[in-house]
Amino acid sequence: MSKQNIYDNEIFFEGYKSIRQKKENANILFEKPALFSLLPDLKGKRILDLGCGYGENCIEFVKMGASRVVGVDISKKMLEVAKKENPSPKITYLNIPMEEIGSIQEKFDLIVSSLALHYVENFQEICKLVYNLLDKKGHFIFSQENPINTCFTSGSRWTCDKDGNKLYANISNYSVDGKRCSTWFVDDVIKYHRTFSSIINTLITTGFTLEKLLEPYPSEQMAKAHPSTQDLLHKPDFLVVRATKTPSSIQRTEEGQKERRMQ
């Protein structure tokens, strides 16, 4: 599988850092609240964070009661910040790509990923690795760029009136899964588009039960306070998913037999 490490590009890293330092960025206003709203009780839980970045979520998980957190990221620059700004005896940071999490020799109650999976080419393989690392009935909770955004290939993202006011968002090639190249701080940033049906069916086929999907958008009050967020009324930036590991038919049979022996 292709493993992109754009966050260790100095120009990209500095540009990304400048956005995340703004108090009104979309991650803080929409993505993080939506992601955290789907978390179960974390007391005593073992958590794996895929694409942990600065480790901000890792330290929050510890504050919320997690007993152990493993943060994985391909970027050395990101992990340098994480280890400096968000350390804890309960957190282990690993500099490996998500595609290699099969090398981790432990089980987790919860696996979380914040805005990282759209950089991964083989979503099906990642789902299998996550499923195998989760303990029985463990949760897989992740956010990614909304498929309405990742599908975009060329032209203008918006159709505007003669005064430049946005009328509606444009999409292109939504039905075609695959690689997309864009310019964000630097040229040729690679992301992978998957339709909603591809994402959902991959999770179901892997053995997950879908519990909730969120596409956060601003309330009327928030839109008035932060006019730029009104764009999200046309198209959501994020997709947030909560899924639970469903025992296989073999596991269910074995558990049923064990229960009958105990009766």
N, C-alpha and C positions, 0 to 999 in steps of 0.2 A: 504493500500500500504506500502511496505517496505521503510523505511527511513534510509539511510546510512549516517553516520556522520564521515567519515574517516579523515576529515581535523582537527578534534579536537584530533586525535591521535598525541602525542607529536613528535614521530619519523617521522611520515608522514609529519606533519606540517613543521618541520624544513627542511626536505628534499625538500619539495615543495618550500619553501621560498628561499632556496639556488639556485634552478633553475630559479625562477622568477627574482632573483636579477642579473642574467647574462644579459648583454646588447644584446647578440646575440641569445637569446632563440627564439624558433619557434613562440611563442605567439606574440612577438614584431615584428618579421620579416614578419610573414605571417597571423596569425589569426586575430590580431587586425586591421591591415590595410584593410583586406577583410571585416570584420564585419562593420567597420566604413564607408566603401565605399558604403554600402547599406542603410545607414541611410538617412531619409528624412531631410528637414530643421527642426531643433529642436526648433526654436524660439517660446517661449510660450507653448511648449508641456509638457504634463504630462507623465512621463515615469516610468515604473516598470522594475527593473533589477532583474532577477531571478538568484540566485547563484552569488551574487554581489562580494563575496570575499573581497578583500582589499578596495573596493569602488573606485578603480582607474577609472573605466568607469563612475561611478556615477558623480564624480567631473568633468570629461570631458564633460558629457552631460550638466551640469550646465554652464560650460564655453562656450558651443555651443548655449546657449540661453534657455535651458529648464527652465520652471517656477517651476516645482516640480518633484523630483525624489524620488522614494521609492526603497530602496535596500533590498532585502530579501536574507538571508543566514541561513543555519542550524548550521553553525559553529560559536561558540562564539569567538574562537580564531581569526577567520577571521574578525569578526565585531569589535573586540577590536582594531585591526590595522586600520580598515576603519574609525572608529570614531576618532582615534588619528591622522591619517595621511591625511584623506580626508573628513573633516567635512565641512558642509555648512548649513546655515539656510534653504536652499531649499531642503536639503536631509534628509530623514527619514530612518534609518536603523532598520529593523525588524528581530529578531532572531526566524524565523519560517522556516520549510521545505517548499519547493515548493508545495508539495502536499496539503498544508493548505492555499494557497493564496485565496481560496474562502471566507475566513473570512475577507478579505479586502473590506471595504465598500466604494469604489470609482471607477471611470472609468479612463482609460488611453488612450492616443493617440498612444502610442508605448509601446510594451513590448519586452524587449531584454534579451537574455541569452547567456553568453559566456562560452562555454566548461563545461556545467553543466548537460545538459539533458541526457547524456549517463549514468548518475548515477541514473536516475529515472526509476523505473520498469514499470509504467503504463503511457506510452506516450500519449495514447488516452485520458486519464482522464486529464492530464496536458493541452492538446490542448483544451479541453472543458472549463477548468477553464480560460485559457488565452482568449479564444473567448468571454466568458461572461464578462471578465473584460475590454475588449477593447471597446472604443467608436466606433460609426459608422465609417466604413472605416479605422479603426486603423490598425497599422502594427505589425506583429510578426516577429522579426528578431533574428535569433539565430545561434550559431556555436556549433558544437559538434565534437567528434572524428569521422573521416571518417569511414563508415561501413566496408571498406576494412581492417581497423585496428581493429575495435571492434569485428569482427567475429573470430579473431584468438584465438585458444584454446590451442594448444600444439606444441612442436617441435621448430625448429629454424625459426625465422622470415625471414631469408634470405637464398638463395642458392648462394654459393660463388664458385669461381674457386680455383685452387690449391694454389694460392697465397693469398687467403683471400679476393679478390675483389668481391664485390656484383654483382651478375648477374641479379637476379630478386627477388622480394618479394614473400613469400609464404602466401597463405591464407588457411583457413580450416573452414568447416561448415558454409560457408557464408549464405546459404539458410535457416539456422535454427535460427530463432529469439530466444532471451532469455538471461539468465544470463551467465556472463562470470567472472571467478575469475582469477586474475593475481597478480604478485608480483611487486610492485612499491614502493620502500622504506620499505614497510612492506608486509607481506603475506596476501592473501585473500582480495585484493581490488576488490570490486564488481562493475562491469559495465554491461550495458545491450545492447546487439547487436540488431539492427534492419536493415533490408535490405533497400536499397533506395526505393523500391516500398512500403514497409511498412510505411516508414516515409512520403512519398509523398501522398499515398492514405489516410493515417490517417488525414493529414492536409486538403485534399480535402473533405473528408467525414464530417469533423467537420464544414466546411463552409468557408474555406480559399481559396483564389486564389493565386496560386504560381506565383511569379513574377520573381525570379531569384535564381539560384543556383551557388555557387562558390566552386572550389576545388583549392585553391591557391598553386602555385608551383613557383620555382625560375626562374627568367630570366637568360639568358646566362651570363650576367654580374654579377648577384648576385651569381650564382653557382661558378663562378671563384673566387669571393671575399670571399665566404664562402663555401668551398668544401664540408662540411658536409651536406649542404642543397641539394646536388645532389641526396640524397636518395629520395627526393620528386618527382623526375622525374620517379621513379619506382612506387611509391604509394603516394598519397596525405595524409597528416596527418589529414586534417580538411575538414569538409563539412559546408558551410555557406549558410543559407536559408533566403530569404525574402518572406513573405506571407502577404496578406491583407485580413482583415475581409470582407467577402461578405455578404450583407444583406440577410436574409432568404426570402423565397417566400412570407411569411406573411408580413414581413416588406416591401418588394417591393410593394406588393398590397396596403398596407396602405399608403405608400409614394405616389404611383400613384394616389390614391383617393384624397389625400390631395392636390396634384398639380392640379388635375382637378377642385377641389372646388375653388382653388385660381384663376383659369382662368376666 
